[in-house]
Structure formats: structure tokens, C-alpha cells
Amino acid sequence: NGLRELFEETGILLYRRKQDIQTMLRNNDVRYPLTACVLHDDTLNVTEWRHRVKNDAFEFERLFRTLDVLPDILSLVYWQ
């Protein structure tokens, strides 16, 4: 829910490319903090996707499938 809320409120999408995750795991090279990925896609209408996700939370999953990326849960840090 945290990643979805972040995207809904700010338009910031925390994600990882699948091949980057596979490489990190294969090389046992998961370090913290991880560096962020920046999406460069002129065809992606962030405002439209934010609206879609706000109206239907399942659209968040569809966004990741459309971009062929995974949610970057490794960058999340628990705090109270």
C-alpha cells in the first residue's frame, strides 16, 4: 500500500527492472541503501495513471505489468 500511496499522491513510482533484480540476486549483491531507478518513457502519461490508480487500486499492478518492471520493495524502510 505504501508504494501505491506514494504514486497516487506524488507520481513517484519506485520500481526495479526485472533483469536488475535477477543480477543482484544471482551475484548476491544486494546492498543498502539501494540507488533509485528513473523512468524515461515519454509515452507514459503519469497523470492519467495516477487517476486510474486512485479509482481502482488494481490498476497499480497493471501499471507495473505495462512497464514490465517490479515494485521496488527493497527500497522500503520501516519507520513509525
Backbone hydrogen bonds in HBPLUS format (Angstrom, degrees):
<---DONOR---> <-ACCEPTOR-->    atom                        ^
c    i                          cat <-CA-CA->   ^        H-A-AA   ^      H-
h    n   atom  resd res      DA  || num        DHA   H-A  angle D-A-AA Bond
n    s   type  num  typ     dist DA aas  dist angle  dist       angle   num
A0005-GLU N   A0001-ASN O   2.85 MM   4  6.02 166.0  1.87 155.4 159.4     1
A0006-LEU N   A0002-GLY O   2.97 MM   4  6.11 159.2  2.01 146.6 152.3     2
A0007-PHE N   A0003-LEU O   3.09 MM   4  6.33 160.0  2.13 145.0 149.8     3
A0008-GLU N   A0004-ARG O   2.83 MM   4  6.09 166.4  1.85 157.9 161.9     4
A0009-GLU N   A0005-GLU O   2.93 MM   4  6.04 165.8  1.95 154.3 157.3     5
A0010-THR N   A0006-LEU O   2.91 MM   4  5.82 155.0  1.97 148.2 155.2     6
A0011-GLY N   A0007-PHE O   2.80 MM   4  4.41 140.0  1.96 117.8 128.9     7
A0072-ASP N   A0014-LEU O   3.18 MM  58  5.30 163.8  2.21 114.0 112.5     8
A0016-ARG N   A0070-LEU O   2.87 MM  54  5.36 146.7  1.98 150.9 160.1     9
A0070-LEU N   A0016-ARG O   2.94 MM  54  5.36 169.4  1.95 157.7 161.2    10
A0020-ASP N   A0017-ARG O   3.02 MM   3  5.32 128.2  2.30 104.3 118.0    11
A0021-ILE N   A0017-ARG O   3.22 MM   4  6.63 156.4  2.28 155.8 161.9    12
A0022-GLN N   A0018-LYS O   2.99 MM   4  6.27 165.5  2.01 155.3 159.5    13
A0023-THR N   A0019-GLN O   3.00 MM   4  6.08 153.9  2.07 139.0 145.7    14
A0024-MET N   A0020-ASP O   2.97 MM   4  6.20 162.5  2.00 148.5 153.1    15
A0025-LEU N   A0021-ILE O   2.97 MM   4  6.17 165.2  1.99 156.0 159.4    16
A0026-ARG N   A0022-GLN O   2.86 MM   4  5.93 159.8  1.90 146.5 153.1    17
A0027-ASN N   A0023-THR O   2.95 MM   4  6.01 158.8  1.99 150.1 155.2    18
A0029-ASP N   A0024-MET O   2.77 MM   5  4.77 165.8  1.79 148.1 151.3    19
A0028-ASN N   A0025-LEU O   3.15 MM   3  4.83 154.8  2.22  95.8 103.2    20
A0044-LEU N   A0041-ASP O   3.18 MM   3  5.64 161.6  2.22 112.3 117.8    21
A0049-TRP N   A0045-ASN O   3.00 MM   4  6.33 162.4  2.04 155.3 160.6    22
A0050-ARG N   A0046-VAL O   2.81 MM   4  6.01 158.7  1.85 155.1 161.0    23
A0051-HIS N   A0047-THR O   3.12 MM   4  6.30 158.9  2.17 144.3 149.5    24
A0052-ARG N   A0048-GLU O   2.92 MM   4  6.21 159.8  1.96 150.1 156.1    25
A0053-VAL N   A0049-TRP O   2.85 MM   4  6.02 162.8  1.88 154.4 158.3    26
A0054-LYS N   A0050-ARG O   2.92 MM   4  6.09 157.0  1.98 148.2 154.7    27
A0055-ASN N   A0051-HIS O   3.08 MM   4  6.29 148.5  2.18 146.0 153.9    28
A0056-ASP N   A0052-ARG O   2.96 MM   4  6.11 134.8  2.17 141.9 154.6    29
A0059-GLU N   A0056-ASP O   2.90 MM   3  5.67 162.3  1.93 124.9 130.6    30
A0060-PHE N   A0057-ALA O   3.09 MM   3  5.69 156.6  2.15 113.7 120.1    31
A0062-ARG N   A0058-PHE O   3.35 MM   4  6.72 157.6  2.40 140.7 146.9    32
A0063-LEU N   A0059-GLU O   2.84 MM   4  6.11 144.4  1.97 145.3 154.3    33
A0064-PHE N   A0060-PHE O   3.29 MM   4  6.67 157.6  2.34 147.3 151.1    34
A0065-ARG N   A0061-GLU O   3.02 MM   4  6.35 158.1  2.07 151.4 157.9    35
A0066-THR N   A0062-ARG O   2.80 MM   4  5.98 153.8  1.87 148.2 155.6    36
A0067-LEU N   A0063-LEU O   3.01 MM   4  6.25 155.4  2.07 149.7 155.6    37
A0068-ASP N   A0064-PHE O   2.87 MM   4  5.81 116.9  2.27 134.9 151.3    38
A0069-VAL N   A0064-PHE O   3.10 MM   5  5.34 161.2  2.14 146.6 151.5    39
A0073-ILE N   A0071-PRO O   3.04 MM   2  5.75 132.0  2.28 103.5  90.1    40
A0075-SER N   A0072-ASP O   3.28 MM   3  5.84 161.1  2.32 110.8 116.0    41
A0076-LEU N   A0073-ILE O   3.25 MM   3  5.39 161.5  2.28 104.6 110.3    42
